[in-house]
Amino acid sequence: MTAPVSEGESVTAPSSRLHIAHIRKAYPGVLANDDINLSVAPGEIHAVLGENGAGKSTLMKIIFGTVKPDAGEIYWNGELVHIANPQIARKLGIAMVFQHFSLFDTLTVAENIALGLDSDTDMQDLIARIRQTGEKYGLELEPNRHVHTLSVGERQRVEIVRALLTNPQLLILDEPTSVLTPQAVEKLFVTLRKLADEGCSILYISHKLDEIRALCHSATVMRGGRVTGNCDPRNETSAGLSRMMIGEELVRLRRERNPESQRNERKLHINRLCLPKAHLFATELKDIECEVRAGEIVGIAGVSGNGQQELLAALSGEDQRAAPNMIMLTGSAVGHLAPNPRRAKGLGLVPEERLGRGAVPTLSLSANMLLSHQKLPYVKHGMIDFGYTRKIAASIIERFKVKAGGPDALAKSLSGGNLQKFIVGREMERKPSVFIVAQPTWGVDVGAAAQIHAEILALKQEGCAVLVISEELDELFALCDRLHVIAKGQLSPSIPIEQATREQVGLWMSGLWHDEATDAGASEAAHV
C-alpha cells in the first residue's frame, strides 16, 4: 500500500481539515467537475447540494480516492496529498458511505466490513463491535447475515456502521437517513453533532432540505459540474435552497382526492397474504390485508427490513408461493402468476433496486425498454422493432428530463436519480391500471422528485390505482390518500392521510398501532 504523499508546504486553507482547489474531472461528453473549490473545517458539518448529475458524487469519489481528478489539488490538514485509492483515504482518516453500495453479496455483513480494516482484525471482536455500534446509533445489524439477503435500506446500514467503526476525521455521508424512522433520524443527528463536537468533519449529501437546514453549518451548491454558491443553510428556506439548486421554482403538487364515484372499482386487493420465510434472514409476512381502488394512492411506510422486500416480491411475481386469491389484480387471482402475466393484466412496477432489477447496467436505455415492453408495437412477429423502441426511449428522456446521452446510453452511465426517472417513465408508458412503486425518489434531487410525484398524481387522476412503498414520510404525506405501516411482517390498518401524524407513524413503525388508530382505519376502510 502506498502511503499518502506530502509535497511542499503550500497551505491554501490552514484552518481546514480538507481543502480542494481547482478540481476538474471530465468524461467523454461530460464535464463532471469544473474548477471546484471547497473547504471543510474540523468539526464542521458541511452540506453539498445539487441536482442529480450536478457532479456531487464524482467530487466525493475524488476525495475518497475511487476517482482520479484530471487537474486540481487536495490538501489534508494543510498538507498537499495524492489520494490514489480508498486505502490511502482510510489511512488519512476519511470514511465514506456511498449512495450506491460497495458490498459483496456473497459475503456476510461482518466479512464486508472486515475488508476495509487491517488484515489481522479479530472477527469475533469485530462482530461484537458491529453489534455495539449498531445498538448505539439505532442501526441494528446481524453480523453473520449474508448481504444478498438484505434490503436496500439494510445495506445502507452496513455502510454507515462500517464508516463509524473507523473513527474517521472526515465522514462523507450520501443520503444517510433513507432507512430511518423520524425518531431514529433525530438519534443519528445527535450522534453526528457529537462527532462534530469531537472534531470530526462531516460532508453531508442529502436531498432532504429540512434535514440540511436543521443539521448543517454551511453548504456548497453545485449545478452542471460547477460551484454556483455557498450559504449557511440555517439562514435559508427550503424553497430558497431549491432555487439555488435547480435555478427555478419547483413544480407545486396538488393532491386532489378523486370523487368517491371514481373510486368504486377495487383494482388491487392483498387478501390476508401469508408467506413463510424464503430464507433464514427473510421476514415472514403475516395476514397482510390491503386494497387500492381506482383513482387512489395508498402508501406503505416502514423502516427497511420489515417485510417490504418480501411484499414487493409477492406483488411483482418474483415470489410465486402465495395462494392465487391472496393477490387479486383487476378482479383476477394472480398470486401464483409470473411477472409477465401480471403485466398483461395491467400491472406496472418500479422496484427499489434500480441497477440489477429495474435496469440492466450494461444495456442501453432503449434495450432496457424491453424489460417491460415485449409485445406490439415493440416486438412484431418475434422481431424487435429497434427504431420504435429507440423512439419511445427518446421520448421518455425528453418528457422526464433525463440527463443522458440519448437512447443508446448505457444504464450504468446515468446518475441514480436520472436512471430512476427513466425507469418510472418506462413503466408509466405502459398505461398501467395498477402501479406499484417502491422508493420512488430514493436519492433523487428535489426537482426530479417533484416531477416524479407530479407524474404519479397524474396517473391517479386518470383512474390508476397506485401503491407507494416508501421510507420517506414526507413523500407519503404529499402523495397518499391513505397510509399503512409495515412492521415485522405485519401491516397496520389504513388511516386517512389527514388524520396521520409523523409522531404516530414513527411509533407504528415499531409495531405499536393503537386501538384508536385501528378504529379510525376500520372506519375509513368501511367508508371507502
TADAKA-V728607 format. One record per backbone hydrogen bond with DSSP energy under -0.5 kcal/mol. NH is the residue of the N-H (numbers start at 1). CO is the residue of the C=O. E is the energy in kcal/mol with one decimal. If there is no record, write none. Layout:
NH & CO & E
NH & CO & E
This chain:
6 & 4 & -0.5
7 & 80 & -0.9
12 & 10 & -0.6
16 & 13 & -2.2
17 & 40 & -2.4
18 & 40 & -2.1
19 & 75 & -2.3
20 & 38 & -2.9
21 & 73 & -2.7
23 & 36 & -2.4
24 & 71 & -2.2
25 & 33 & -2.3
27 & 30 & -3.5
30 & 27 & -2.5
32 & 25 & -1.0
32 & 30 & -0.9
33 & 25 & -2.0
34 & 225 & -3.1
35 & 33 & -0.5
36 & 23 & -2.4
38 & 20 & -2.0
40 & 18 & -2.7
42 & 15 & -0.7
43 & 199 & -0.9
44 & 41 & -1.9
46 & 44 & -0.7
46 & 202 & -3.3
47 & 45 & -0.5
47 & 218 & -2.9
48 & 204 & -1.8
49 & 220 & -2.7
51 & 222 & -0.5
54 & 51 & -2.0
59 & 55 & -2.0
60 & 56 & -2.4
61 & 57 & -2.4
62 & 58 & -1.9
63 & 59 & -2.0
64 & 60 & -2.0
65 & 61 & -0.7
65 & 62 & -0.6
66 & 61 & -2.0
67 & 61 & -1.4
69 & 67 & -0.5
70 & 24 & -2.6
71 & 24 & -1.5
73 & 21 & -2.4
74 & 81 & -0.6
75 & 19 & -3.3
76 & 79 & -3.0
77 & 17 & -2.6
77 & 75 & -0.5
79 & 76 & -1.7
81 & 74 & -2.7
83 & 81 & -0.6
84 & 82 & -1.2
88 & 85 & -0.5
89 & 85 & -1.7
90 & 86 & -2.9
91 & 87 & -2.0
92 & 88 & -2.0
93 & 89 & -1.3
94 & 89 & -2.8
95 & 170 & -2.6
97 & 172 & -2.8
98 & 96 & -0.6
101 & 99 & -0.6
105 & 103 & -0.6
107 & 104 & -1.4
109 & 145 & -1.9
110 & 143 & -2.6
112 & 108 & -2.4
113 & 109 & -2.2
114 & 110 & -2.3
115 & 111 & -1.0
115 & 112 & -0.5
116 & 113 & -1.2
117 & 114 & -1.8
121 & 118 & -1.7
123 & 121 & -0.5
126 & 122 & -2.4
127 & 123 & -2.7
128 & 124 & -1.8
129 & 125 & -2.2
130 & 126 & -2.6
131 & 127 & -2.0
132 & 128 & -2.5
133 & 129 & -2.9
134 & 130 & -2.5
135 & 131 & -2.4
136 & 132 & -2.4
137 & 133 & -2.1
138 & 134 & -0.6
138 & 135 & -0.5
139 & 134 & -3.0
143 & 141 & -0.7
145 & 142 & -2.0
147 & 107 & -2.5
148 & 105 & -2.0
149 & 146 & -1.6
150 & 147 & -2.1
155 & 151 & -2.0
156 & 152 & -1.6
157 & 153 & -1.5
158 & 154 & -1.6
159 & 155 & -1.8
160 & 156 & -2.3
161 & 157 & -2.8
162 & 158 & -2.6
163 & 159 & -1.9
164 & 160 & -2.4
165 & 161 & -2.0
166 & 163 & -1.2
167 & 164 & -1.5
169 & 93 & -2.4
170 & 93 & -2.4
171 & 201 & -2.7
172 & 95 & -3.0
172 & 170 & -0.5
173 & 171 & -0.6
173 & 203 & -3.0
174 & 97 & -1.4
174 & 172 & -0.5
175 & 173 & -0.7
175 & 205 & -3.3
178 & 175 & -0.6
180 & 177 & -1.5
185 & 181 & -2.5
186 & 182 & -1.9
187 & 183 & -1.8
188 & 184 & -2.6
189 & 185 & -2.6
190 & 186 & -2.0
191 & 187 & -1.9
192 & 188 & -2.8
193 & 189 & -2.7
194 & 190 & -2.1
195 & 191 & -2.6
196 & 192 & -2.4
197 & 193 & -2.5
198 & 194 & -1.6
199 & 196 & -1.8
200 & 195 & -2.5
201 & 169 & -3.2
202 & 44 & -2.8
203 & 171 & -2.3
204 & 46 & -2.8
204 & 202 & -0.6
205 & 173 & -3.3
205 & 203 & -0.6
206 & 204 & -0.6
209 & 207 & -1.2
211 & 208 & -0.5
212 & 208 & -1.8
213 & 209 & -2.4
214 & 210 & -1.7
215 & 211 & -2.2
216 & 212 & -2.2
217 & 45 & -2.6
218 & 45 & -1.3
219 & 231 & -2.2
220 & 47 & -2.6
221 & 229 & -3.1
222 & 49 & -2.9
223 & 226 & -2.5
225 & 54 & -1.7
226 & 223 & -1.4
228 & 221 & -2.8
228 & 226 & -0.5
229 & 221 & -1.1
231 & 219 & -2.1
233 & 231 & -0.7
235 & 232 & -2.3
236 & 233 & -1.5
241 & 237 & -2.3
242 & 238 & -2.3
243 & 239 & -2.2
244 & 240 & -1.9
245 & 241 & -1.9
246 & 242 & -2.6
247 & 243 & -2.2
253 & 251 & -0.6
256 & 254 & -1.0
258 & 256 & -0.6
258 & 295 & -0.6
262 & 259 & -1.9
263 & 260 & -1.6
264 & 261 & -0.5
267 & 265 & -0.7
267 & 292 & -1.5
268 & 292 & -2.2
269 & 328 & -2.4
270 & 290 & -3.6
271 & 269 & -0.8
271 & 326 & -2.6
272 & 270 & -0.9
273 & 288 & -2.5
275 & 285 & -1.8
282 & 279 & -1.6
285 & 275 & -2.1
286 & 489 & -2.8
287 & 285 & -0.5
288 & 273 & -2.5
290 & 270 & -2.1
292 & 268 & -2.6
294 & 265 & -2.5
296 & 293 & -1.1
296 & 464 & -0.5
298 & 296 & -0.5
298 & 466 & -2.6
299 & 482 & -2.3
300 & 468 & -2.7
301 & 484 & -2.5
306 & 303 & -0.8
311 & 307 & -2.6
312 & 308 & -2.7
313 & 309 & -2.0
314 & 310 & -1.9
315 & 311 & -2.2
316 & 312 & -2.5
317 & 313 & -1.3
318 & 313 & -0.8
319 & 313 & -2.4
320 & 318 & -0.6
322 & 335 & -0.6
326 & 323 & -2.1
327 & 324 & -1.1
328 & 269 & -2.8
329 & 327 & -0.5
329 & 332 & -3.0
330 & 267 & -3.7
330 & 328 & -0.5
332 & 329 & -2.1
334 & 324 & -0.6
334 & 327 & -3.0
335 & 324 & -2.3
335 & 327 & -0.7
337 & 334 & -2.2
342 & 338 & -1.3
343 & 339 & -2.3
344 & 340 & -2.2
345 & 341 & -0.8
345 & 342 & -0.7
346 & 343 & -2.1
347 & 342 & -1.6
348 & 434 & -2.7
350 & 436 & -2.4
351 & 349 & -0.5
354 & 352 & -0.7
356 & 354 & -0.6
356 & 359 & -3.3
358 & 353 & -1.9
359 & 354 & -1.8
361 & 359 & -0.7
363 & 360 & -1.7
365 & 409 & -1.8
366 & 407 & -2.5
368 & 364 & -2.1
369 & 365 & -0.9
369 & 366 & -0.6
370 & 367 & -1.3
371 & 368 & -1.5
372 & 369 & -1.3
373 & 369 & -0.9
378 & 375 & -2.0
379 & 375 & -1.0
380 & 383 & -3.0
383 & 380 & -2.1
385 & 378 & -3.2
386 & 384 & -1.3
389 & 385 & -2.3
390 & 386 & -2.5
391 & 387 & -1.9
392 & 388 & -2.4
393 & 389 & -2.3
394 & 390 & -2.5
395 & 391 & -1.8
396 & 392 & -2.0
397 & 393 & -2.2
398 & 394 & -2.0
399 & 395 & -2.8
400 & 396 & -2.6
401 & 398 & -0.8
402 & 397 & -2.3
404 & 402 & -1.2
409 & 406 & -1.8
411 & 363 & -2.5
412 & 361 & -2.2
413 & 410 & -1.5
414 & 411 & -1.5
419 & 415 & -2.4
420 & 416 & -2.1
421 & 417 & -2.0
422 & 418 & -1.9
423 & 419 & -2.5
424 & 420 & -2.6
425 & 421 & -2.3
426 & 422 & -2.7
427 & 423 & -2.2
428 & 424 & -2.3
429 & 425 & -1.8
430 & 427 & -1.0
431 & 428 & -2.2
433 & 346 & -1.6
434 & 346 & -2.2
435 & 465 & -2.8
436 & 348 & -2.9
436 & 434 & -0.5
437 & 467 & -2.4
438 & 350 & -2.5
439 & 469 & -3.5
442 & 439 & -1.4
444 & 441 & -2.0
449 & 445 & -2.9
450 & 446 & -2.1
451 & 447 & -1.7
452 & 448 & -2.6
453 & 449 & -2.8
454 & 450 & -2.2
455 & 451 & -2.1
456 & 452 & -2.2
457 & 453 & -2.5
458 & 454 & -1.9
459 & 455 & -2.0
460 & 456 & -2.0
461 & 457 & -2.1
462 & 458 & -1.3
463 & 460 & -2.1
464 & 459 & -2.1
465 & 433 & -2.5
466 & 296 & -2.7
466 & 464 & -0.6
467 & 435 & -2.5
468 & 298 & -2.6
469 & 437 & -2.5
469 & 467 & -0.5
470 & 300 & -2.1
470 & 468 & -0.6
473 & 471 & -0.9
476 & 472 & -1.9
477 & 473 & -2.7
478 & 474 & -1.7
479 & 475 & -1.7
480 & 476 & -2.5
481 & 297 & -3.1
482 & 297 & -1.4
483 & 495 & -1.9
484 & 299 & -2.8
486 & 301 & -3.0
487 & 490 & -2.6
489 & 306 & -2.6
490 & 487 & -1.8
492 & 485 & -2.9
495 & 483 & -1.7
497 & 481 & -2.2
499 & 496 & -1.7
500 & 496 & -0.8
500 & 497 & -0.6
505 & 501 & -2.6
506 & 502 & -2.4
507 & 503 & -1.8
508 & 504 & -2.4
509 & 505 & -1.6
510 & 507 & -1.7
511 & 508 & -2.5
512 & 507 & -1.3
513 & 511 & -1.0
514 & 512 & -0.5
518 & 514 & -2.3
519 & 515 & -2.6
520 & 516 & -2.1
521 & 517 & -2.7
522 & 518 & -2.7
523 & 519 & -2.3
524 & 520 & -2.3
525 & 521 & -2.5
526 & 522 & -2.1
527 & 523 & -2.1
528 & 524 & -2.9
